[in-house]
Amino acid sequence: MQLTDVLTYHNGRLHLENISLAALAEQMGTPVYVYSQTLLAANAQTVLTSIPPAPPDTLICYAVKANANPALLHLLGQYGFGADVTSGGELFLAQHAGIPADRIIFSGVGKTRPEIVMAIQAGIRALHVESAVELETIAEIATAHCRKVRIGVRVNPDISADTHPYMSTGQKTHKFGVSPAQAIEILTKAATHPWLEPVGLATHVGSQIRSLASFADVACFLVDMAARLAAQGIRLEYLDVGGGLGIDYDGQGAPSLADWVTAVAPPIHQAGYNLVMEPGRSIVGATGILLTCVTTIKQQGERTFVVVDAGMSDLIRPALYNAYHAIWPVVAPPPGAPSLPVDVVGPICETGDWLARERPFPPVRPGDLLAILHTGAYGFSMSSNYNGRLRPPEVLVHRDKWYTIRQRQDYHHLLDGCTPIQNLSEN
C-alpha cells in the first residue's frame, strides 16, 4: 500500500483516509502532523507476512528514532514489533508504550553509564556494543549488579550505501561500530566473562537506501563473520541487518518492504541464525503528512516565495539533507491551472529554511492549505523550538475518525525546565 492509496481528493478536497484535511486543520490549526493508521498497519503487516514461517525466528525491532510518538509505538507493539532504541529516552518511551523488554535492542555509539544501568535493570534483549571501552563499562556494571547481560556487537562492514553522505553509516571512516577484527576480539572476550553473554552481531550501513544489493551484501557479510566466530567456538543467536530501507519521496521508486525481507532473510536463516531487522522510515515515513498554511506570497527579484507557517523547526530534512518532499494543495486547482516555479519557505530566520525550491506549483493565496507528503519519519522527531516556535501537534487518522496523539505546545512550554525568574532575582 502507498500513501496515494489513502491520500485522495474527494469533491476537490484532499482527504487522508476518510478525513477531510481542511476540516481537520480548521479544528487543530496548522502546522500539524497527520498519520494514517491504515497505512501504518499495512506496512507492518507486509513485513511480518514476508518473513518465512519456519524457524529460525525473526524479530522486527522498529527504529524508535524515526518517530517516537508513544501511540504509534504502542500500535507497532500490538502488531508484533519490538524496538531498536538509541538512548535512555527512547528506551523509556518504548517501555511506556508497552513493548516487552525482551523485544528491545539498545544500539548507539555514545551510551552513558546511566543508560547502560537502565537497560540492564530493564532486562532488555541485548545491548549492542560499539567499542572495546564500552564493553569494559558494560562488564563492570554487570558485575556490580550481578546480572547476566546479553550483548551484540555492531560491526562496521565498510560497505558503501548509495545515499546522502550524512545518512551513510557503514564505512570505516564513520564513527559507528567496530572493525571485523575488533568485533571478533570483543565477542571472544565477552564469551569468557562470567556476567556477559555474546548473542548477536549487528550492522547498519545507512538510511534512505534504495539498492537491495547493499542489504544482500550485509546479510552475506554477517553470515561469513558468524561462521568465523563459530569456528572459534562462539555460536551466536542472531544476526541483525539493521534498517535503512528507503522510501519513494520523489517518484523515482524504492524497493518494497517484502523485497527487502526477501533479500536478507534467506542467507541468514539458511545459516541457522535468527534474524533481527530494524526498519524505521520504511514503516512510518509514508504514513505521515505535514499540513501547513500559506501566510504570504512574496516576490523577490525573479523568485516567487510562498511563505508558510511550517519551517525547518517543524521539518528539517530539506535544509539538512537537501531532501525532496512532494507538496499537494489541499484544495485541488482547477483543471488547466498554470504551474509556475516557486520556493516554498518557512518563517525561520535562516536562508536554509525552505521546503521546496523552484517547484512548479499552481497559483496559491494566503490562507490556502498545503500538504507536505512522506513526513512520518524524521519529521516531528527532529523538530525543535528554534526561533521560539512551538512544536506542532500530531494526529492519528483511522478510517472516518481522528485522534490527537500529541497536543500542540503553548508558549508556557518554552519555559519547561527553566529556573523561575523570581528565584534569580532573590540571589
VENHUDA-V522809 format. One record per residue. N is the residue number from 0. RES is the residue in one letter. NEAR is the number of other C-alpha atoms within 10 Angstrom. D_LAST is the distance of its C-alpha to the last C-alpha in whole Angstrom. Layout:
N & RES & NEAR & D_LAST
N & RES & NEAR & D_LAST
This chain:
0 & M & 14 & 61
1 & Q & 12 & 59
2 & L & 21 & 56
3 & T & 12 & 59
4 & D & 10 & 61
5 & V & 19 & 58
6 & L & 20 & 57
7 & T & 17 & 60
8 & Y & 15 & 60
9 & H & 12 & 62
10 & N & 9 & 63
11 & G & 12 & 61
12 & R & 16 & 58
13 & L & 23 & 56
14 & H & 20 & 56
15 & L & 24 & 54
16 & E & 24 & 56
17 & N & 17 & 57
18 & I & 18 & 54
19 & S & 18 & 54
20 & L & 22 & 51
21 & A & 19 & 51
22 & A & 12 & 51
23 & L & 17 & 48
24 & A & 17 & 46
25 & E & 9 & 47
26 & Q & 9 & 45
27 & M & 17 & 42
28 & G & 16 & 41
29 & T & 22 & 41
30 & P & 25 & 40
31 & V & 25 & 41
32 & Y & 25 & 43
33 & V & 27 & 46
34 & Y & 28 & 48
35 & S & 24 & 51
36 & Q & 21 & 52
37 & T & 17 & 56
38 & L & 23 & 55
39 & L & 24 & 53
40 & A & 17 & 55
41 & A & 15 & 58
42 & N & 21 & 56
43 & A & 22 & 55
44 & Q & 17 & 59
45 & T & 16 & 60
46 & V & 21 & 59
47 & L & 20 & 60
48 & T & 11 & 63
49 & S & 15 & 64
50 & I & 18 & 63
51 & P & 15 & 66
52 & P & 10 & 67
53 & A & 8 & 68
54 & P & 11 & 66
55 & P & 17 & 64
56 & D & 16 & 61
57 & T & 21 & 59
58 & L & 20 & 55
59 & I & 25 & 53
60 & C & 25 & 50
61 & Y & 32 & 48
62 & A & 28 & 45
63 & V & 27 & 42
64 & K & 19 & 41
65 & A & 21 & 43
66 & N & 23 & 42
67 & A & 21 & 40
68 & N & 18 & 40
69 & P & 19 & 40
70 & A & 16 & 43
71 & L & 19 & 45
72 & L & 25 & 44
73 & H & 19 & 46
74 & L & 18 & 49
75 & L & 24 & 49
76 & G & 20 & 49
77 & Q & 13 & 52
78 & Y & 14 & 54
79 & G & 16 & 54
80 & F & 23 & 51
81 & G & 29 & 49
82 & A & 32 & 46
83 & D & 28 & 45
84 & V & 25 & 41
85 & T & 20 & 39
86 & S & 21 & 36
87 & G & 18 & 34
88 & G & 12 & 33
89 & E & 19 & 37
90 & L & 25 & 38
91 & F & 14 & 36
92 & L & 20 & 37
93 & A & 27 & 41
94 & Q & 18 & 41
95 & H & 14 & 39
96 & A & 20 & 42
97 & G & 16 & 44
98 & I & 22 & 46
99 & P & 18 & 47
100 & A & 18 & 46
101 & D & 13 & 49
102 & R & 21 & 49
103 & I & 27 & 46
104 & I & 25 & 46
105 & F & 24 & 43
106 & S & 22 & 43
107 & G & 17 & 41
108 & V & 16 & 40
109 & G & 15 & 37
110 & K & 20 & 37
111 & T & 14 & 34
112 & R & 13 & 34
113 & P & 11 & 32
114 & E & 17 & 35
115 & I & 20 & 38
116 & V & 16 & 37
117 & M & 15 & 36
118 & A & 23 & 40
119 & I & 21 & 41
120 & Q & 13 & 40
121 & A & 16 & 41
122 & G & 19 & 45
123 & I & 20 & 45
124 & R & 21 & 49
125 & A & 24 & 48
126 & L & 28 & 45
127 & H & 28 & 46
128 & V & 29 & 46
129 & E & 26 & 45
130 & S & 20 & 45
131 & A & 17 & 46
132 & V & 11 & 43
133 & E & 19 & 42
134 & L & 21 & 45
135 & E & 15 & 44
136 & T & 15 & 40
137 & I & 23 & 42
138 & A & 20 & 45
139 & E & 13 & 42
140 & I & 19 & 40
141 & A & 21 & 44
142 & T & 16 & 45
143 & A & 10 & 42
144 & H & 13 & 42
145 & C & 11 & 46
146 & R & 16 & 46
147 & K & 16 & 49
148 & V & 25 & 47
149 & R & 20 & 50
150 & I & 25 & 49
151 & G & 29 & 50
152 & V & 30 & 50
153 & R & 28 & 49
154 & V & 28 & 52
155 & N & 25 & 52
156 & P & 22 & 56
157 & D & 16 & 55
158 & I & 19 & 57
159 & S & 14 & 56
160 & A & 24 & 55
161 & D & 16 & 56
162 & T & 18 & 53
163 & H & 14 & 50
164 & P & 11 & 49
165 & Y & 10 & 45
166 & M & 16 & 47
167 & S & 20 & 49
168 & T & 25 & 48
169 & G & 23 & 51
170 & Q & 19 & 52
171 & K & 16 & 52
172 & T & 9 & 49
173 & H & 13 & 47
174 & K & 13 & 44
175 & F & 21 & 45
176 & G & 27 & 47
177 & V & 23 & 50
178 & S & 18 & 53
179 & P & 18 & 56
180 & A & 10 & 57
181 & Q & 17 & 53
182 & A & 25 & 53
183 & I & 21 & 56
184 & E & 14 & 55
185 & I & 24 & 52
186 & L & 26 & 54
187 & T & 16 & 56
188 & K & 15 & 54
189 & A & 22 & 52
190 & A & 17 & 56
191 & T & 11 & 56
192 & H & 14 & 52
193 & P & 14 & 53
194 & W & 20 & 50
195 & L & 21 & 50
196 & E & 18 & 53
197 & P & 25 & 54
198 & V & 23 & 55
199 & G & 25 & 54
200 & L & 26 & 54
201 & A & 25 & 52
202 & T & 25 & 52
203 & H & 26 & 51
204 & V & 28 & 52
205 & G & 25 & 50
206 & S & 25 & 49
207 & Q & 21 & 51
208 & I & 23 & 55
209 & R & 22 & 58
210 & S & 16 & 60
211 & L & 20 & 62
212 & A & 14 & 63
213 & S & 18 & 60
214 & F & 25 & 59
215 & A & 19 & 63
216 & D & 15 & 62
217 & V & 25 & 59
218 & A & 24 & 61
219 & C & 17 & 64
220 & F & 16 & 61
221 & L & 23 & 60
222 & V & 20 & 63
223 & D & 14 & 64
224 & M & 18 & 61
225 & A & 24 & 61
226 & A & 15 & 65
227 & R & 14 & 64
228 & L & 18 & 62
229 & A & 12 & 64
230 & A & 10 & 67
231 & Q & 11 & 65
232 & G & 11 & 64
233 & I & 17 & 61
234 & R & 17 & 62
235 & L & 20 & 59
236 & E & 17 & 59
237 & Y & 24 & 57
238 & L & 26 & 57
239 & D & 28 & 54
240 & V & 28 & 55
241 & G & 27 & 52
242 & G & 27 & 51
243 & G & 26 & 51
244 & L & 24 & 54
245 & G & 24 & 54
246 & I & 24 & 54
247 & D & 20 & 56
248 & Y & 18 & 54
249 & D & 12 & 56
250 & G & 8 & 60
251 & Q & 8 & 61
252 & G & 11 & 61
253 & A & 18 & 60
254 & P & 16 & 61
255 & S & 20 & 61
256 & L & 22 & 59
257 & A & 16 & 63
258 & D & 12 & 64
259 & W & 20 & 61
260 & V & 21 & 61
261 & T & 17 & 65
262 & A & 18 & 64
263 & V & 23 & 62
264 & A & 23 & 63
265 & P & 17 & 67
266 & P & 17 & 66
267 & I & 23 & 64
268 & H & 20 & 65
269 & Q & 12 & 69
270 & A & 14 & 67
271 & G & 16 & 66
272 & Y & 23 & 62
273 & N & 20 & 60
274 & L & 25 & 58
275 & V & 25 & 55
276 & M & 26 & 54
277 & E & 26 & 50
278 & P & 26 & 51
279 & G & 26 & 48
280 & R & 27 & 49
281 & S & 29 & 52
282 & I & 28 & 51
283 & V & 28 & 49
284 & G & 25 & 49
285 & A & 25 & 52
286 & T & 30 & 51
287 & G & 29 & 48
288 & I & 27 & 48
289 & L & 25 & 45
290 & L & 28 & 46
291 & T & 26 & 44
292 & C & 24 & 45
293 & V & 21 & 46
294 & T & 18 & 44
295 & T & 16 & 46
296 & I & 16 & 49
297 & K & 13 & 48
298 & Q & 11 & 51
299 & Q & 8 & 50
300 & G & 6 & 53
301 & E & 7 & 55
302 & R & 13 & 53
303 & T & 17 & 52
304 & F & 21 & 49
305 & V & 25 & 48
306 & V & 22 & 44
307 & V & 26 & 43
308 & D & 18 & 40
309 & A & 29 & 40
310 & G & 26 & 39
311 & M & 25 & 38
312 & S & 24 & 35
313 & D & 26 & 37
314 & L & 24 & 40
315 & I & 23 & 39
316 & R & 21 & 43
317 & P & 18 & 45
318 & A & 18 & 42
319 & L & 12 & 42
320 & Y & 12 & 45
321 & N & 15 & 47
322 & A & 14 & 48
323 & Y & 17 & 51
324 & H & 19 & 50
325 & A & 16 & 53
326 & I & 19 & 52
327 & W & 17 & 54
328 & P & 20 & 54
329 & V & 23 & 54
330 & V & 20 & 56
331 & A & 15 & 59
332 & P & 17 & 61
333 & P & 9 & 64
334 & P & 6 & 67
335 & G & 7 & 68
336 & A & 11 & 64
337 & P & 11 & 64
338 & S & 12 & 61
339 & L & 12 & 59
340 & P & 15 & 57
341 & V & 22 & 53
342 & D & 19 & 50
343 & V & 23 & 48
344 & V & 23 & 44
345 & G & 27 & 41
346 & P & 17 & 38
347 & I & 18 & 35
348 & C & 11 & 35
349 & E & 12 & 37
350 & T & 9 & 41
351 & G & 16 & 41
352 & D & 21 & 40
353 & W & 26 & 44
354 & L & 28 & 45
355 & A & 24 & 49
356 & R & 17 & 51
357 & E & 13 & 54
358 & R & 15 & 55
359 & P & 13 & 58
360 & F & 19 & 57
361 & P & 17 & 58
362 & P & 14 & 57
363 & V & 16 & 54
364 & R & 12 & 52
365 & P & 13 & 49
366 & G & 12 & 48
367 & D & 16 & 50
368 & L & 24 & 49
369 & L & 24 & 50
370 & A & 25 & 50
371 & I & 22 & 48
372 & L & 22 & 50
373 & H & 26 & 50
374 & T & 26 & 46
375 & G & 26 & 46
376 & A & 24 & 45
377 & Y & 21 & 42
378 & G & 22 & 41
379 & F & 25 & 38
380 & S & 17 & 37
381 & M & 16 & 36
382 & S & 19 & 35
383 & S & 17 & 31
384 & N & 14 & 29
385 & Y & 13 & 29
386 & N & 11 & 29
387 & G & 11 & 27
388 & R & 20 & 30
389 & L & 20 & 31
390 & R & 23 & 33
391 & P & 26 & 36
392 & P & 19 & 38
393 & E & 21 & 41
394 & V & 21 & 44
395 & L & 20 & 47
396 & V & 21 & 50
397 & H & 17 & 53
398 & R & 13 & 56
399 & D & 10 & 56
400 & K & 10 & 53
401 & W & 18 & 49
402 & Y & 12 & 46
403 & T & 15 & 42
404 & I & 17 & 41
405 & R & 17 & 37
406 & Q & 13 & 36
407 & R & 18 & 34
408 & Q & 14 & 31
409 & D & 12 & 29
410 & Y & 11 & 26
411 & H & 8 & 24
412 & H & 13 & 25
413 & L & 14 & 23
414 & L & 10 & 20
415 & D & 8 & 21
416 & G & 7 & 19
417 & C & 8 & 16
418 & T & 9 & 12
419 & P & 9 & 12
420 & I & 8 & 10
421 & Q & 8 & 9
422 & N & 8 & 7
423 & L & 8 & 5
424 & S & 7 & 6
425 & E & 6 & 4
426 & N & 5 & 0
